[in-house]
Each structure stands twice: as C-alpha cells, then as structure tokens.
C-alpha cells in the first residue's frame, strides 16, 4: 500500500492547501496523541485482534468449512459495525458476481448480508433462498439491537416452520461474552456463541468473529487477513509522524477540518471497494461525530463522510468536487493490478473517432481516469490524497482497513474526542423502543405521541 499526501499541501493545491506552518503547529500534538494511543489498551482491544486469535481463527475456519459442507446459502443478520465489515470483505476479495457463479466456482455458500428492516428487502431474499438450506449468522454485540432481533425472530419462525425442532442447527450467534438477549438465548439453547471481545466496538470489529466467520465461509485464509493488518500495524504504531501514515492521515484531516473542510470523500476506483467506502463512512462518522470533547466542552466535532465510486461518479459528483466549495478532502484509492486484464478490441464496425481506444485496455482506461481526475481536482485547488493498493486480496484489503481504523482512532486523539462511543445513536434507539412498545419506555412513548407544534403551510399533500 502506498499513500501520497502531497496534494493536501499548499505546494500542490495553492491557497486552500495546508501550509508547513500548519503542519508544524498540529504536529506538536503528536507526542500526546501517541501517548494516548499507547495507553488506551482497553478501548483499543481491536488492535490486538491480528495477534491474539490463532485458536479462534482455527475454530472459525473449521466452522466455515462445516457451513459450506451443509448449506447452500449464508446470511449475515446484523447492522452497522456488525454488518459492514462482512460486506467490505465480500466484495473486496471475491468475484463481483459471486452469488451468480456455479457452486463449483465458488468457495462455498452464496453470501448475503441483511442490514435493513425493509420488508420488501427481506422478502426479496426469502423469495430466492430456501431457509432449510441456509445458515444465518446473527451478530449483535449488545445482543439487543431492534433491527437484528426482529430479523432473527422472523428467521426463527420460518426455520421452525420449514425444518421443525432442529432449527437452531441453522443459526450461528456472535455477541457479548455475558450480556444481552442473544447471550440469554444462547444459554437457553446450550449454544456457544462467538464473542465480540471487550474493547472491540462494532465499527472496529471486522477482524473479530464478527467478520471472520464471513471470511471463513468465503474461503478466505484468515491468517492472510491478520498478515495484512499486522503490516499496517507495524507502520501505524510508530511514534514519528513522518513514519506513521495513520498519524499523518489523521493530522492532515484534522487540519483540514479546522480549515472548514467538513466533508471526507472516499473514492475508490474499483467496484470491489465500494463497500469498503461504505464501511469507512460508518467508521469515520460514528467515531468522530461528537458533541463533546474529552473535557466536556461542546465542540460538535466530525467530518461528514461521502462515498463515491470511480469512474462512475466522475459523471455525477466530480463536477461539484472540482468547481464547488472548498469544503472537502478526497481520498482516492487506486488498484494497480486487477484480476482481469480487459483489452478493448478492434470491433467489426468502423467506430470512427473512437478508434484510438482499439488495442488498449480497460485497465489503462481506469488508471488514466484516476490520474486525470486527481490532476483536475488538484488543479482546481481541492485537497486530496492517493492510496494505491497493489491488488485486491485479503492481505491488501486488511492492511487498508486496519490503517483506516488506526487513522480514525488517531483522529479522535487529534480532535480530543472519544472515538469509541456513540451516544448520538442512543436517542433514536430509545425512541424506537418506545414506538414499538418495549416495556420500560412508556414515558418516552407518551412524549412521542403528544401533539407537536406544526405549521400546516409547510406540509403538502399531493
Ligand atoms: O459501531 C457500532 O458500535 C455500531 O454501529 C454497532 O455495530 C451497531 O449499532 C450494531 O450494534 P450491535 O452489534 O450491538 O447490534
């Protein structure tokens, strides 16, 4: 992996770029950032995942093989950090039409992630899978999440209807070691769930059983995922800013935020990385979007992540990125070697002025479009950086994901906020419990049902 930060600097983008004086001022915080990153072992237990899971990795690999031997489909039921890592691993490492391949061409089961409660979305999946032939991995660290629990209840009912009393055979659980409804269910049914270790928040859990069970079912070598993460870790634990790409990413983004760049665009030029951009969006948003800093001052910190996809979004968002406000930082991600080399042949008709494409490759085209767009936004004075992955495989992807986790944690330290909680998610969760009639939430239900002041002039019925 290569990361070039030069286009963040005023020397590349001009007056809206970061000056060396700004770098030096913010760099003064690096020793304190490093001390906090080193001290916060409990909150950052996810940093140990590439090193301390050899036994669990063997067990999960066996489980993945067993699932592939006994089922046709594998479905992850989870949301947020309990789902997005699996999605990133799936599209980032496997055939882009994996589920449409014949069984012999796949590592095993067809693979699905259900991370919404849209009834049509859930029904659409049930229309194409046979529950009896499907293994469901139910993931919830808290074990209480309303979306995951309701999906789970629907699946349990369906399994009981189709296969009778042995329905738990089709279920794998991952949850907290002690608490939550999922843990209680596991105890009641004598099941041994996989555990999300303490200090591993959902959005930092991709290398825990949360993502590893998916990896095993997809036939990935879990040790290769650990190898990639360790490669990133080796660099991202250095104390020196100029040797630590996570600190550099975090510091430059922090300076950019202070300069009013409140949007962080992640724009990979590879279909396989679209879900990695989605994973990053959650990681960056939920970790850094905070009302209070560590001393309790109101700061309303954070940078809105935006997912874009090259080249598709060159014909959608790039106009804004180039000519719109100076309010964003773009992280381009390129892949040097795709699995496929796709030549553009000479077609059997005269394509006239398009003939310059004959004999070239889509590989050259996508690389050229990435270079051209980087050039255009840089010329337009917009801050950007370039991440280059040599290829898309488990080592490269895991290295990138772990780097982003370290960068996010470090950004939390530069901003002086707690990157590991999510109090802003709670208000919506509580209101949902109240609206769905959960006991203990009666007061909130009353509050929600009381009439709101509203101006009818601002309501349209069409
Ligand atoms: O990153 C996080 O902590 C969240 O996105 C959670 O993963 C998400 O809310 C789901 O929570 P749980 O795994 O407890 O069901």
Boltz pocket constraint, residues with backbone or C-beta under 6 A from the ligand:
constraints:
  - pocket:
      binder: B
      contacts: [[A, 79], [A, 80], [A, 81], [A, 82], [A, 139], [A, 140], [A, 141], [A, 142], [A, 143], [A, 144], [A, 145], [A, 148], [A, 201], [A, 202], [A, 203], [A, 204], [A, 286], [A, 422]]
      max_distance: 6.0
